[in-house]
């Protein structure tokens, strides 16, 4: 028996990184998984490998959300869960950030989560209830230099999570957020990999002394998507190796 037996869960940004690991784990736990991404070749290959459905989805486009969710319902008759994982990161000082860069980050990270909740929330409620897990960030709970646009979008996701949890609770839909710190993916550790220069920096910053693994975030998303968290909604869950705890002088 899997923790998600009989459920249909859509995962955005699922072609690689955290989303890929979430898709793999959810499938292992018995869910019918929908891999959603703009990276069609990678997404289709993953879906074929794990026995999932692939849909093309630019999370910043409302019409693509409607098409994707309609496709899921046509294939499975319902949708029970959503993991809003898709996101992008750019490094820049605030005063040097071009408006179009700021808006692109907001469009993918913040608007994508909003549209995901708006589009899937009523369908999940109609299926008898379920879960939405939004991917925020360590930087959604505190400040971090050189990622102002990203941090702004992730703070917004925490707020959207709380509001959605309040509004959807009486419809049986629980909404929570994961807030990863430094995770070894192409986005946060580009071109480095474990043991690289970026990883060495995180070893100094993170109390547990290492960069996180996407599989660890996937396990948190699973917890928030199954009955183990049945009395939890509206909450951000930080998974950062202790980074947010404070400054160590040791």
C-alpha positions in Angstrom: 0.0 0.0 0.0 1.3 3.4 -1.0 0.6 6.6 0.8 -1.0 8.1 -2.4 -2.9 5.1 -3.7 -5.8 6.1 -5.9 -4.9 9.7 -6.1 -4.1 11.8 -9.1 -1.4 14.5 -8.6 -0.1 17.1 -11.0 3.5 18.2 -10.5 4.7 21.4 -12.3 8.4 21.9 -13.3 8.6 18.1 -13.1 11.1 17.4 -15.9 14.1 17.7 -13.6 15.3 18.7 -10.2 12.9 18.7 -7.2 9.9 18.2 -9.5 11.4 15.1 -11.0 12.1 13.6 -7.6 8.6 14.5 -6.5 7.1 12.9 -9.6 9.2 9.7 -9.0 8.4 9.4 -5.3 4.7 10.1 -5.7 4.5 7.4 -8.4 6.3 5.0 -6.2 3.7 5.8 -3.5 0.8 4.8 -5.8 -0.3 8.1 -7.3 -1.3 8.6 -10.9 1.3 11.4 -11.6 1.0 14.1 -14.2 4.4 15.5 -15.2 4.0 19.1 -16.3 6.8 21.3 -17.8 7.9 23.3 -20.7 10.9 21.0 -21.2 9.0 18.6 -23.4 11.7 16.1 -24.3 12.9 15.6 -20.7 9.3 15.6 -19.4 8.1 13.0 -21.9 11.1 10.8 -21.2 10.4 10.9 -17.5 6.7 10.3 -17.9 7.4 7.2 -20.1 10.0 5.9 -17.6 7.7 6.1 -14.5 4.4 5.4 -16.2 3.0 8.9 -15.9 1.1 11.3 -18.1 3.0 14.3 -19.6 1.4 17.7 -20.3 3.1 20.8 -21.6 2.5 23.6 -19.2 3.8 27.2 -19.1 2.7 28.0 -15.6 2.4 31.7 -16.3 -0.3 31.2 -18.9 -3.9 30.7 -17.7 -5.1 29.1 -20.9 -2.3 26.4 -20.6 -3.4 25.7 -17.1 -7.0 25.2 -18.2 -5.9 22.9 -21.0 -3.6 20.9 -18.7 -6.2 20.3 -16.0 -8.8 19.5 -18.6 -6.4 16.9 -20.0 -5.9 15.4 -16.6 -9.6 15.1 -15.8 -10.2 13.6 -19.3 -7.6 11.0 -18.6 -8.3 10.1 -15.0 -11.7 11.6 -14.2 -10.4 13.7 -11.4 -7.5 15.6 -9.9 -6.7 15.2 -6.2 -3.5 17.0 -5.7 -1.1 19.6 -7.0 2.5 20.4 -6.4 3.3 23.9 -7.6 7.0 23.3 -8.1 8.0 25.2 -11.2 10.2 28.2 -10.5 13.2 30.2 -11.8 16.0 32.1 -10.1 18.2 35.0 -11.2 21.0 36.7 -9.3 21.2 40.5 -9.3 21.2 43.5 -7.0 17.8 45.1 -6.7 18.9 48.4 -8.2 20.5 46.6 -11.2 17.5 44.3 -11.8 15.8 45.1 -15.1 12.0 45.3 -14.9 11.5 42.6 -17.4 13.7 40.2 -15.4 11.7 41.0 -12.2 8.4 40.5 -14.0 9.6 37.2 -15.6 10.4 35.8 -12.1 7.1 37.0 -10.7 5.3 35.5 -13.7 6.7 32.0 -13.3 7.1 31.8 -9.5 4.2 33.9 -8.1 1.6 34.0 -10.9 2.3 30.3 -11.7 1.3 29.4 -8.1 -1.7 31.7 -8.2 -3.0 30.2 -11.4 -2.3 26.7 -10.2 -4.4 27.3 -7.1 -7.1 29.0 -9.1 -7.4 26.3 -11.7 -7.0 23.2 -9.7 -8.5 24.2 -6.4 -12.2 23.8 -7.6 -11.4 20.5 -9.3 -9.7 19.1 -6.2 -12.7 20.2 -4.1 -15.1 18.6 -6.6 -13.1 15.3 -6.3 -13.9 15.3 -2.6 -10.9 17.2 -1.3 -7.2 16.9 -1.5 -3.9 18.9 -1.2 -2.0 21.7 -2.8 1.7 22.0 -2.0 3.4 25.3 -3.1 7.1 25.6 -3.4 8.3 28.7 -1.6 11.8 29.1 -0.3 14.1 29.8 2.6 14.2 33.3 1.0 10.4 33.4 1.4 11.0 33.6 5.2 13.9 35.9 5.4 16.0 38.2 3.2 18.9 37.3 1.0 21.1 39.7 -1.0 21.3 39.4 -4.8 18.0 37.5 -5.2 15.5 40.3 -4.5 13.0 39.4 -7.3 13.1 35.8 -6.3 12.7 36.5 -2.6 9.8 38.8 -3.3 8.0 36.1 -5.3 8.7 33.5 -2.7 7.4 35.7 0.1 4.2 36.1 -2.0 3.8 32.4 -2.3 3.8 32.0 1.5 1.0 34.6 1.6 -0.9 32.9 -1.1 -0.6 29.6 0.7 -2.1 31.0 3.9 -5.0 32.7 2.1 -5.8 29.7 0.0 -5.7 27.4 3.0 -8.3 29.7 4.7 -10.6 29.9 1.7 -10.4 26.2 0.7 -10.5 24.5 4.1 -14.3 24.1 4.1 -14.0 22.4 0.7 -11.6 19.8 2.0 -8.5 21.2 0.3 -5.4 21.6 2.4 -2.7 24.0 1.2 0.8 24.1 2.5 4.2 25.3 1.4 7.7 23.9 1.3 10.6 26.3 1.9 13.8 24.8 0.7 17.2 26.3 1.4 20.2 25.3 -0.7 19.3 22.3 -2.8 21.5 20.5 -5.3 19.6 21.2 -8.5 20.5 23.0 -11.7 18.7 26.1 -10.5 20.4 26.7 -7.2 23.8 25.0 -7.8 24.3 25.5 -11.6 27.1 23.6 -13.1 28.7 22.7 -9.8 27.1 19.5 -8.4 27.9 18.1 -5.0 31.5 19.0 -4.1 31.7 22.0 -6.4 32.5 25.6 -5.6 28.9 26.5 -4.8 28.6 23.4 -2.6 31.7 24.5 -0.7 30.1 27.8 0.1 26.9 26.1 1.4 29.1 23.9 3.7 30.2 27.1 5.5 26.7 28.6 5.7 24.5 25.6 6.5 24.7 24.1 10.1 24.3 20.5 8.8 27.4 21.2 6.6 26.1 20.2 3.2 23.8 21.2 0.4 20.3 19.6 0.4 19.2 16.9 -1.9 16.0 17.2 -4.1 14.9 13.8 -2.8 14.7 15.3 0.7 12.4 18.0 -0.5 10.3 15.4 -2.3 9.8 13.5 1.0 8.5 16.7 2.6 6.1 17.3 -0.3 4.9 13.7 0.1 4.2 14.2 3.8 2.1 17.3 3.0 0.3 15.4 0.3 -0.8 12.4 2.2 -2.8 11.6 5.3 0.2 11.9 7.6 -0.4 15.6 7.6 -4.2 15.4 7.7 -4.5 18.2 10.4 -2.0 20.6 8.8 -2.9 23.5 6.5 -1.8 27.0 5.8 1.8 26.4 7.0 5.3 27.0 5.5 7.7 24.2 6.2 11.4 25.1 6.1 13.8 22.5 4.9 17.3 24.1 4.9 19.7 22.2 7.0 19.4 24.7 9.8 20.3 27.8 7.7 17.4 29.9 9.0 18.1 29.0 12.6 20.7 31.7 12.9 24.4 32.5 12.8 27.0 30.2 14.2 30.3 31.7 15.4 31.8 28.3 16.1 
